[in-house]
């Protein structure tokens, strides 16, 4: 089974935390590569580089910043392939970053789509274009009550078009937020809680990684996302040196 793990943070890490992660990550990555459970992981750029896109009555509305106005925010993600949720939790709990950051582990629903550029994206080779994460934030209320089956068909057509243009790296719907588990390591002990690590009414229902020329095109592609007409799409670039 495949799982997405969101890495959370409340801001820049202190120097000692960064030193510990830099020291311990090579051994961790070697172990996970040997086991074949971590398909790839990437760090996101800072939240101030994000925009949130909504489409209402045919007009694209863009606001600066991430969707969730909370202290903690999504700082990166991992894509895992594990036997079950227990193994996915064990993999992320071993991450050197878990000693300093919460990890939300959520199963991937059926229909994960990987584009031709997924492997190069995983190697942090961004020569084909700038990678952006589109996070579909969904709440209990929406601008209009959508026909879920119609939206699903539109979603697949949107992805197929992006894949035909070699702009889609990956896309997937996530399982319900009730299936999420959040990991925090405190004094060497794992604390496991139910639900997403960002405690608000809305939740991330799906993710898409795209490559494009820049922010303007990323916003254009997000506005074409069917969910943007009913909820919101957060657009954020991945970190690149």
Buried (B, 14 or more C-beta within 10 A) or exposed (E): EBBBBBBBBEEEBEEEBEEBBEEBBEEBBEEBEEEEBBBBBBEBBBBEBBBBBBBEEEEBEEEEBBBBEBEBBBBBBBBBBBEEBEBBBBBBBBBBBBBBBBBBBBBBBEEEBBBEBBEBBBEBEBEBBBBBBBBBBBBEEEBEEBEEEEBBEBBBEBBEEBBEEEBBBBBBBBBEBEBBBBBBBEEEEBEEBEBBBBEEEBBBBBBBBBBBEEBEBBBEBBBBBBBBBBBBBBBBBBBEE
